Amino acid sequence: MWPEVFGRIAPVEIDLGAGDGVYAEARARSEPGRNFVAVERLLGRATKIAKKAIRGGLGNLKVLRLESSYFIRNLCAVGTLDAVTLRYPDPWPKRRHHGNRILNSKFAGELAQAVWIGGLLKLTTDDSEYFQWACGEVDQCRAWKVEPGWTGREEPTSEFEEQFKKEGRSVYRRAWVRI
Ligand SMILES: C[S@@+](CC[C@H](N)C(=O)[O-])C[C@H]1O[C@@H](n2cnc3c(N)ncnc32)[C@H](O)[C@@H]1O
């Protein structure tokens, strides 16, 4: 699947809910040996990412205007991803809305199907309650183990990260390795 999409064999990383693609573009630019797919459901944002990839001549960055869980569940070939990134996913703070949260135990299981052994799932959020909740959900899935060496601080920033930084909010990060 991915060799046809990118025209070459290289590790593939997915940025789910990529927003305006600031992070995905930075990664694609600084890591030409890796392939990146930005998944974003809003047309305006997906278009911005596509323009960044075209203007920057970034053949290693593709965009999918799609719902993240639909993509992972139905379109992504099993065991083909090296990493999945979730940066500032919508926290849905009200309890009655928790069912809308993307990183639940079911989705963690579906991600485990898509990511190969040794691959990473990375979460960054400004919402401590959501962070604790999501960590508990991923830990229910036996296919993931916390990667203690990953701090996420070496990663480039994103649009929402910059906004939250200005507001002085805390950042919570965790990565899990596919076992
Ligand atoms: C809070 S923003 C974070 C954007 C970006 N990751 C960043 O750090 O700047 C969340 C983004 O995820 C997108 N999004 C939310 N749910 C989604 C879903 N189920 N599938 C695809 N995109 C989604 C939203 O449209 C929005 O652009």
PDBQT file of the ligand as one rigid body, heavy atoms in Angstrom, charges set to zero:
ROOT
HETATM    1  C1  LIG A 201      -7.115  20.800  18.622  1.00  0.00    +0.000 C 
HETATM    2  S1  LIG A 201      -6.769  20.582  16.952  1.00  0.00    +0.000 S 
HETATM    3  C2  LIG A 201      -5.054  20.095  16.951  1.00  0.00    +0.000 C 
HETATM    4  C3  LIG A 201      -4.418  20.277  15.604  1.00  0.00    +0.000 C 
HETATM    5  C4  LIG A 201      -2.932  19.899  15.521  1.00  0.00    +0.000 C 
HETATM    6  N1  LIG A 201      -2.714  18.508  15.848  1.00  0.00    +0.000 N 
HETATM    7  C5  LIG A 201      -2.080  20.792  16.381  1.00  0.00    +0.000 C 
HETATM    8  O1  LIG A 201      -1.463  20.291  17.343  1.00  0.00    +0.000 OA
HETATM    9  O2  LIG A 201      -2.007  21.975  16.098  1.00  0.00    +0.000 OA
HETATM   10  C6  LIG A 201      -7.596  19.058  16.578  1.00  0.00    +0.000 C 
HETATM   11  C7  LIG A 201      -7.674  18.812  15.080  1.00  0.00    +0.000 C 
HETATM   12  O3  LIG A 201      -8.169  17.491  14.872  1.00  0.00    +0.000 OA
HETATM   13  C8  LIG A 201      -9.156  17.512  13.873  1.00  0.00    +0.000 C 
HETATM   14  N2  LIG A 201     -10.018  16.367  14.165  1.00  0.00    +0.000 N 
HETATM   15  C9  LIG A 201     -10.794  16.209  15.251  1.00  0.00    +0.000 A 
HETATM   16  N3  LIG A 201     -11.375  15.001  15.238  1.00  0.00    +0.000 NA
HETATM   17  C10 LIG A 201     -10.950  14.395  14.093  1.00  0.00    +0.000 A 
HETATM   18  C11 LIG A 201     -11.206  13.124  13.515  1.00  0.00    +0.000 A 
HETATM   19  N4  LIG A 201     -11.999  12.255  14.124  1.00  0.00    +0.000 N 
HETATM   20  N5  LIG A 201     -10.606  12.815  12.348  1.00  0.00    +0.000 NA
HETATM   21  C12 LIG A 201      -9.776  13.712  11.733  1.00  0.00    +0.000 A 
HETATM   22  N6  LIG A 201      -9.505  14.932  12.240  1.00  0.00    +0.000 NA
HETATM   23  C13 LIG A 201     -10.074  15.264  13.401  1.00  0.00    +0.000 A 
HETATM   24  C14 LIG A 201      -9.825  18.856  14.005  1.00  0.00    +0.000 C 
HETATM   25  O4  LIG A 201     -10.456  19.243  12.814  1.00  0.00    +0.000 OA
HETATM   26  C15 LIG A 201      -8.627  19.738  14.350  1.00  0.00    +0.000 C 
HETATM   27  O5  LIG A 201      -8.006  20.235  13.193  1.00  0.00    +0.000 OA
ENDROOT
TORSDOF 0
